[in-house]
């Protein structure tokens, strides 16, 4: 027969509570790490999808910035219009308190706020009315519009929605597997 005194029971209770608190902390850290790894993976998928144009979105307009007549070749060349300027604005953040993951165009600094604004507008699509001043600015950087062009229609391109549709089935599985591997003591 096992007999435990009151003091022994209190000590065992305190040890058990300490163990439970440590396990809860370890589980929170493991989940945070799993979310962080998944966020980094998703961020890479968004960036690669934008570079390759493989997100299933409306095609981007192609702009040729080399003049047809080589006599008028510019001294300075500009990179073609593409989404690569937007890549810096794609980030991820894991909230350790709420155990949530945010991936996308997050305005984390003044340098990335414009990218978040453009991404938000592009998700819905919009019309851009071109003024004479804007036409001149575009002309000065090498983008020549016809005189009859008065507006530009940007089709809806929900970048994050496209990634979520493609990766939704894998996200939960990846986080669960990473969490289980970390809790089993494996370095991930």
N, C-alpha and C positions, 0 to 999 in steps of 0.2 A: 504494500500500500504506500502511495506517495503522499506525503504531507508537505505542503508549502505554507510557510508562515506569511502573515500579512505583509511584512517588510519585503520578503522575497517576491511576493506577487506584485507589489508596487514597482520593484526594480525591474522585473520581467516586463511589466506593462510599459515602463519608460523606455526600455531597450527596444521593445516591439514598435513603439511610436517613433523612436529615432530611426529604426530601420525603414519603416513605412515612409517617413519624410524623405529619407535619402533616396528610396526607390522612386518616389514621386518626382524628386528633383532630377534624377537620372532619366526618367521617362520624358520629362519636359525637355531636357537637353537633347535627347535622342530624336524627339519629334521635331524640334527646331532645326537640328542638323539635317534631318531627312527633307524637311520643307526647303531648306536652303539649297541642298543639292538638286532638288527637283526644279526650284526656281532658276538656278543657273542653267539647267538643261533646257527649260522652256525659253529662257532668254536667248540661248544659242539658236534654237529652232526658229524663233521670230526673226532674228538677224539674218540667218541663212535663207529663210523664206523670202525676206525682202530683197536680198541680194540676187537670188536666182529667179524671183518672180513665181515661186511655186506654191503660193498660198491659195490659189484658185480664185483670185480677185479679178476685177475688171482690168484689162491690160492697160499699162501705162502708155501714154503717147510717146512716140520716139521723136527725138529732136536731133537733127543732124547739124552740128555746129561748124561744119566745113563748107565754105561756099562752093557752089557748082563751078564757078569760073575761078581758076587758080590765080588769075591776075589780081584778084581782090583778097588774096589770102591774108588773114590777120597775122600780126606778129605774135600775139599772145593767144594761146588756145585755152579754152575752158573745158572742164570735164563735162561730159554729157549729163543732162538732167536725169537724175536717178534718185533712188531712195537712200543712197549711202550716207547722205548728210543727216539722215534721220537716225542712223544706227546708234549714235552716241546717246540719244534720248531714251533708249530702251534699257530699263533697269528692273531689278527685282528687290523686294524687301520682305523680310520675315519678321512679324511681330511676335516676340517671345512671350509676351503676356497673353495675347489672345490666340497664339498659335495659328496665325493666318499668313497667307502668302499673297503678295501683290506682284504681278508681272505686267509690264507694259510701258507706256510712255508716261513716266511719272515725272512731274515738274519738281525736281529736287534742287534745282539751282536756277539762277537767272538765265544761264546759258542753255538750259534744257526746257524752259517754260514754253518757248515758241514751238518746240517739237510736240509737246503735249497738246497744245492748242490746235496745231495742224492735224495731228492724229485724231483728235476729237471731232474736228470738222469733217475730215475725210471719211470717218466711219459712217456719217450720214449722207455725205455728198453735198456739194454746194455750187452756186453760180458765182463767178467772180466778174463783176463789171469793170471793164478796163477804162480808166480815165486817160486823158492825153498825157498827163504827168507820168503815169505808170507805163504807158506805151514808150515814152522817151527813156525812162529808166531801163526798161527791158532792152530797148534798142542799144543803149550805151553798154550793156554787158554782153551784147551779141545775139540777143533773141529778137528777131525781126518779125513783127506781126503784120498781116495785111491791114490795109486801111479799113476794110469792111468788118474786121473782127472787133466786136464791141464787148463780147463777154466770153468767158471760158467756163465750160461746164466740167466740173470735177465729179466723176461718178463715185457712188458709195463704195468705200473700201474698208470694211470692218476687219482690220488686221488681227486684232486679238480674238474676235469672234471666229475667224477662220482657223486660227491656231487651236482654240478651245475645241472646235468641232473635230479637228484632226487628232488631237492628243487626249481628249477627255477619257477615253477608256484606259490609257496607259498611266495617267497621272496618279490615280488612287493606288493602283498596283505598285508603281514605283515607290511612292511614299511609304506604303505598308512594308514593302520588302526592305527598304533602307532602314526603317525604324526597327524591324525585327533583327536585321543584321547588327545594328548598333547595340541593341539590348542584349544580344547574345555575346557581345564583347568583341566583335569583329571591327577592325578599323576600316571606315569607309571614307 
